[in-house]
């Protein structure tokens, strides 16, 4: 890990360098706060050791500047000063202060503590990100869950409204999925869902909004596409699923098929909402299944 060291005196920098584990830390000597700020901005390091007495860090208000910035990762600041009771050190917003002259093991321990704090902060940030992801995405298919899809689709609808673009909502359902689960078990059912989700992703446009609505139902919002063109997207998915090689736990090949319903809107008005479009597309999908499945029904709204 790189550690920024704001120190004007080469001898003092050498002492700090001796205190750092050579196999773990690489000190970067800086002589001004502007150099330090430039390094901070590039994300070169998340750790700064600064001499409060001899550097310009107090005069330039560098620490408050760092603290006011909204960096993605936390930043740790260790100050070195000859006067630990200096009134100016307290409000400097440093994470730790070490008094000169210090012993090398003391500096080494302070740096190790700062490193552990940064590691802990990073772990917490990763855990928070994972929780946020779990709150938005379905763990089995990787698609947005129902809540996240509605939120994203509402934004897409508003963009289409402002741009006067048409829009279609596609609903898809695996035909006879309950019988697959009951005959071959939920593990096979989950594998079918994963493979179908992969096909849906491959046959859709990279920027289409896709979600798992419930159970074996999926929804896709496609901007700028209506009617036959939206129907073709659904047909590509149906053909892809029908041609997929999906095996059950018994090594039997499953003949998996899908049905789809498309609700297309040529002109989006202020009263157009996402959930009624989803219901219209699901009704069209239900009609496709009622008449034998493995097909697409289209409805203009």
Beta strands, then each sheet from edge to edge (+ up, - down):
strand 1: 2-6
strand 2: 26-30
strand 3: 47-51
strand 4: 76-81
strand 5: 96-99
strand 6: 167-174
strand 7: 209-214
strand 8: 217-223
strand 9: 246-247
strand 10: 253-254
strand 11: 258-265
strand 12: 296-300
sheet 1: 2+ 1+ 3+ 4+ 5+
sheet 2: 7+ 8- 6+ 11- 12-
sheet 3: 9+ 10-
end
